Amino acid sequence: MGNLVRGSMMVEGRLARVIYVSLYRLHLIALHGYVRTALMMLVGRINRFLRPRLKLH
């Protein structure tokens, strides 16, 4: 982001995560469209609850 401001600019922490996720979702919308992206996000949320966090094998 150094070209946006004179000098360099660094984004860290939660703000960086929010920016990254929003850009990633916009990318998915450009590739797959709104409906399919919404369905993929819904499946991701459901999988977060159903699948274990660690592999046990």
C-alpha positions as CSV (number, residue, x, y, z in Angstrom):
1,M,0.0,0.0,0.0
2,G,3.0,2.3,-0.3
3,N,1.6,3.9,-3.5
4,L,-1.5,5.2,-1.8
5,V,0.3,7.5,0.5
6,R,3.6,9.3,0.3
7,G,6.0,6.9,2.0
8,S,5.1,3.4,3.2
9,M,1.9,2.3,5.0
10,M,1.6,-1.0,6.9
11,V,-1.7,-2.6,8.0
12,E,-1.6,-5.2,10.7
13,G,-3.8,-7.0,13.1
14,R,-7.6,-7.3,12.9
15,L,-7.9,-4.5,10.3
16,A,-5.5,-6.4,8.0
17,R,-7.6,-9.6,8.4
18,V,-10.9,-7.7,7.7
19,I,-9.3,-6.2,4.5
20,Y,-8.0,-9.5,3.4
21,V,-11.2,-11.4,3.9
22,S,-13.3,-8.7,2.2
23,L,-11.0,-8.7,-0.8
24,Y,-11.0,-12.5,-1.0
25,R,-14.8,-12.5,-0.9
26,L,-15.0,-9.9,-3.7
27,H,-12.6,-12.1,-5.7
28,L,-14.9,-15.1,-5.1
29,I,-17.9,-13.1,-6.2
30,A,-16.1,-12.1,-9.4
31,L,-15.3,-15.7,-10.2
32,H,-18.5,-17.5,-9.1
33,G,-21.2,-15.0,-8.7
34,Y,-23.2,-13.9,-5.6
35,V,-25.3,-17.0,-5.1
36,R,-22.5,-19.6,-5.3
37,T,-20.2,-17.4,-3.1
38,A,-23.0,-17.1,-0.5
39,L,-23.5,-20.9,-0.6
40,M,-19.8,-21.5,-0.2
41,M,-19.6,-19.2,2.8
42,L,-22.6,-20.9,4.3
43,V,-21.0,-24.3,3.9
44,G,-17.8,-23.0,5.4
45,R,-19.6,-21.8,8.5
46,I,-21.4,-25.1,8.8
47,N,-18.2,-27.1,8.4
48,R,-16.6,-25.0,11.2
49,F,-19.1,-26.6,13.6
50,L,-19.2,-30.1,12.2
51,R,-15.6,-30.9,11.5
52,P,-13.0,-31.4,14.3
53,R,-10.2,-28.8,14.6
54,L,-7.4,-31.4,14.8
55,K,-6.7,-34.5,12.7
56,L,-6.3,-37.4,15.1
57,H,-4.4,-39.8,12.8
